[in-house]
Amino acid sequence: MIGLHAFHKTNRTALAAKPFFACVTLACVTLLCAASAFAQGGAMSPYPGEKDGVSAGGKWMEFQSEDKMTGAHKVRFELVANNYFKEDPDYKPRVELVCTNGKYEYTNFDPGARLGRPDYPGFWGQPKMEVMVRVDGVHNHRGWNWLRGRFLSMDKGTIRGAIGAQVFNVEVRTRTGYAIAEFSPAGLNLDEVRKSCDLSPKKPSQD
C-alpha cells in the first residue's frame, strides 16, 4: 500500500508539473519569436534617450530622440558595413547621418577600429585624414576631419552621393594599415531623408 500511495503521489506531482513546464516552454518560444522579429525589423539604440531603431529601407536604420534641454528633434540614420575590419571582428564599420529639426547636421564614419594618425591640418588647424571613397563607378579622394582617432567627419557631398547609390566603399588607414569598408546603401527611403534632413541624393563626379 505504501508503494502504491507513493506511485500515485509521484504521478500527481508529474501531472501538476506539466502545465508549469508547458508555460515555461511557451514563454521561451514567445521571447525567441519576439527577439527574431525585432532583429529583422528593428535595432536597439546604444545611446541613452534615443528610441530603438526602425527600418528606413534597405540596410538603413532610423533612430529618433529629443534634446532634453532644447526639445530639438533629432533623427539618426545608420548604415552598417557588410564586412569587418580585422582589428575588431565583433563591430562592423558604419555611417551615421544625423539631422536636427528637419535640417542636415553632420555625418560621421565610424570604422569600428582605431584610426591611424591624421595626415595634415585643416584650414582651422583641425586634424584631417585623406580617404578614398567609391560611389558606384566613381572614386575620389577626400579629406575628412579626424575626431579623436575614432571617427571621421564626412563631407556633405559624399553622403549625398552615397544615399542614392548601389555601392559605397570607404578606404581608410587604421593602426594596422589600410582597410576598405564595403556598404550596400540601396533601398533607403529618400522621402524620409528629405523630410528629416532636407537632403537629397546627388550623383558624384570624378575629381
N, C-alpha and C positions, 0 to 999 in steps of 0.2 A: 504493500500500500504506500509505503514511504517513497519507493521508486516511482510509482505511478503518479503520486502527488508532485514529485519533483519534475516529472516529464511534462505534466500539464502546466506547471508554473513556468518552466522554461519556454514552452510553446506560446503561452500568453505573452511573455516578455518579447519573444521574437516577433509576434504579431503586432504588438504595440510599437516596436521599433521600426517597422516597415514604413508607416506614414511619415515618421521623422526623417528617415533616410531618403524617402521619395521627395520630401520638401527640400532637403539639402541639395539633392541632385537637380531639382527644378530650378532652384535659386542659382546654382553654379552655371547651368545652361543659359539662364536668362542673362547673367552677368557677362558670360562669354559672347553671347549674341549682341548685347549692347556694346561691348568693347569692340567687337568686329565692325559693327555698324558705324561707331564713332571713328574708328581707324580709316574706314572707307570714305566717310563724308565730312570729317572734321579733324581738328588737331588741338591739343592742349596748348595754351599760351604759356611761355616761360616767364612772362613779365607780370608783376603784381598789378591788379587794377585793370588788366586787359581781358576782354571776353575771349573764350575759346574760339578758335578759328572755324570758318566755314569755307566750303569750296568757292573759289572765284572763277572757276573754269579751268580746264586743263589740269596742270600740276600746281596751279597757284592756290594759295590760301589767303583769306581775308580776315584780319583781326581788327576789332574796334575797341576804343577806350575813350574816356573823358578826363581831361585835366581837372583834378580835384580843386584847384585854386581858381582857374580862369573859366572852367566849363567848356574849354575848347574841345571839339570833337575830332578825334584822331582816327585815321584808318591806316593800317599797315598791310601791304600786300607782300607775301613771301613766296619765293620760288626756290625750291631746294634742288641742288645739282643731282645729276644721275650717278655721279661717281664720288668716291672718297679721295682725299689726299693721304699719302702713306703715313704722315705724322699722326693722324687721328682717324682710325678706321671706324670709329663709332659716331662721328659727327661730319655730315656732308657740308660742303660749301653752300652758301645761299645768298640770294639777293633780297634786300628789304627795301621796298618802296614805301615811303612814309608821307602822308598828306594830312593837313590840318585845316578844318573848316572849309573844305572843298577846294583847297589850293595845294599844289605840289610844294613839299618842304625839302626833302632830300632822299637820296638813295645810297645805301651802303652795300658794299660787297664784303661778306664775311667768309674768309677762306676756310674756317674751321681748323686753322693751324697758325703757328707763329710766322709772321712775315719776315722777310729779310730786311736789312736796313734800307732806309729811304735813299733815293738816287740823287736828289737835288732839292734845294729850297725853292718854294714858290715865290710869287711877287711880294707877298707879305711875310716871307720868311718861313712859311709853314712847310713841313717836310712832305715831299711828294715821291711817288714811285711810278715808274713807267711800266705800263702793262700793254699787252696786245689783246685786242678784242676781235671776235668774229661775229658778225650778224649776217646770217645766211651766207651769201657768197662774197661778202665784203669784209676785209680785215683792216684794222687801223691800230696805230699806237696812241695811247692816251696817258696823260699824266694825272694820276688821282692822288688826292690828299691822303697821306699816311696817318692813321689815327691810332696812336699808342701801340703800334706794331700788331694790332689785332684786326683792324678793319681798314677798308679803303673807301673813300667817298667818291662815288661815281659821278660823272658829268651827266647833265640832263639829256644831251643829245644821244648818248649811248643807251640810256634806259628807254627813250622814245623809240629807238630802233629795235630794242630787244622785245618790247611788249607786242610788236606786230610781226615778229619773226618766227620762223620754224626752228632755227638753230641759233644758239647763243653760247659762245665759248669765251672764257677768260683765262689768259696765261699770266701767272704772277710768279714772283720769286719768293720762295719760302726759305726758312733757315737751312733746309737741306737741298735746295736747288729749285729749278723751275718746275711748275706743275700747271696742268690745264684743268679747269672746272668746266664740265660739259652740262649744258642746260637744254631743256625742251620747253620753250616758253609758249608754244602754240596753245590756243584754246582759251586764253584769258578773256574774261568778259570786259570788253573795251568800253561798253556803255557805262559800266560801274566805275571804271577808272576815270572816265570823263567827268562823271558826277562827283566822285570823291576827291579828284586831284586836278581837275581841269587840264588833263593831259591826254594827248592823242598820239598815236604812232606816227613815225616818220621814217621813210626809207633812208638808210645811211648812204653816204657817198665815199668813194675811195679818196684818201688824202693824197 
